[in-house]
Amino acid sequence: MSNIEPWLRGTHTDLDPTRRAVLHALELAQEDLQRWCAPLDTTQLEASAYNLPSTAIQLRHIARSLDRLMAYAEGKALTEAQLQALKSEHIATEDPLYECLTGIDQAIQRLLTFTPEDFEKPRTVGRAALPTTVASLLIHIAEHTQRHVGQAITTAKLIQALHEAEAS
């Protein structure tokens, strides 16, 4: 890990700006989650405070929404397994951080299969088949992931502070 954010490291210059930006956002997500969530044990990850979703819920949501959004970008309908995963994001799992980091790794591999020629291809999202494009989905993947990473980190910091206050 570096103190310099991925987008400032001069990496992935062989990629077009769209995929490079999404890749950098996903790399930053992994690094931030590792830094702020790895110190918490499973009980702390699943803990909730002040009516906020737990860090673990955010982690599962990041992984599972990446899978769904990538499916849409690939022009696929959601599978029954993806729909079940959506419905079960609130259910505790053994290692939500691992699930999240693995989900981000898988999304990165899928991201790299797109080409700039794909960006303007029409896509639809959800049961309502809302119109979008591949590029819009990829950009949304970056922003959506970062939004939930921020929520996961905020909750992780809060749970850690509450845990430390109880210990003292």
N, C-alpha and C positions, 0 to 999 in steps of 0.2 A: 504494500500500500504506500502511496505517496501523499504528501501534503498538497501536491499539484493535482487539480481535478483532471479527469481523463481528457476533456476537450482541449486542454492546454498542454498536453504532452507531445503533440505532434504525431500521434499514432493514427493508423488506419487511413493514411493519405491516399492509398490506392482505391478507396471507396468514394463514391459520389457523396456530395454534402448531405443529402437526406439520410442515407443509411449510416453515414459516419456519425451524424448528430444523434440518431436514435441509439446507435451502438454505444456512444459515449454516455448517454443518459442511463442506459442499462448497466454499464460498467460502474458508473457512480452509484447507482442504486445498490449494487452488490457490495461495494466498498463501505458505503454508509451503513447498510444493514449489518454487515459483519462487525463494524466498529461499535455500533450502539446496541445491537440486539444479542450478539454472541455472549456477552457477559451475564445475561439473564438465564436462569434455569427455566425448565418447562413450566413450573408453577407460576413463576413471575411473568413469563410470556403469555400465559393464559389468563393472568389476572386483569381485572377491569377496575377502573376507579372513576368516580365522578360521571357515571353513565357513558363513558367512552368505550368504544369497542376495544377489546384487548389487542395487544401487539400481535398476538398469534392470529387473530381474525384478519388483521391487516396483511400479515405475511401470506396467509392462505389465499386471501383475495388477490394479492399481487400475482402470485403464481398462476392461479386458476383463470383470472381475467386475461393474463397474457396469452394463455392457451386459447381462450375463446376469441380474443381479438385477432390473434394470428390466423386462426381458422377463417375468420371473415376476410382477412387480407388475402388469404390463399384462395378465396372464392368457394369455401366449403360451408356447408350447413353444420350447426353444432350437433354433436353426437349425444346419445342418451347419457353416456358417461360424463360428458362435459356439463350437461344440464343437472345431473345428480351432484357433481362437484360444486356447482353454483349453489345448490340448495343446502349443502352441508358445510359451507365455509365457517359457520358458527360452532361446529362440532370439534372438540379438542382432538388433536392428533399428536403422535409421539414426538415429532421433530419438525415443527412448523418453519423454523429458519432454514433447515436443510431443504424442505419442500420448496420454499421460496427461491433460494439460491439456485437450486436445480432447475426450477421453472424459468428463471432468468437465463440460465445457460442454454436451455432448450429454445427459448425465444430468440436468443442471439443466433443460434444455428439456423433457425428458420428465416430470420431477417436477412441473413447473408445469401439466401437463395433468390431474393428479388433482384431485379435489375432496374436501371432507370427507365427502361422501356415499359416496365410494369406500372409505373407510378400513376399514370392517367387512366388505367383500367378501371371501369366502374365496378363497384362492390355494393352490397347491401348489408345492413346490420339489423339483427333482431327479427322477431316475428313480424314486426311492421315493415320489414324490408326497407329501412330508411336508406336513402341513397348517399353514397360517398365514393371515394376512390382509394386505391391502394396507398398512395402517398398520404392521404388524410388519415387513414387507419394507422400507418406507421408512426406518423407524428403524434397521433392520439396515444399510441402505446407509450411513447416516451413521456408525455405529459401526465397521463393517468398513473403510470408507474411512479413517477416522482411525487405526485400528490399523495399517494398512499405510503410511500417511503417516509415522507414528512410526518404523516399521521402516526406511523409505526414508531418512528424515532421519538416523537413527542410523548407518546404513551409509554415507551420504554424508559425514557428519562423520568417521567412522573412516577412510575412503578418503582424504579430504582431509588428515587428520593424518598418515597414512602417507606420502602424496605429499610433504608438507612436510618430514617427517623424512628422506626419501630425498634431497631437494634440498639439505639443509643438511649 
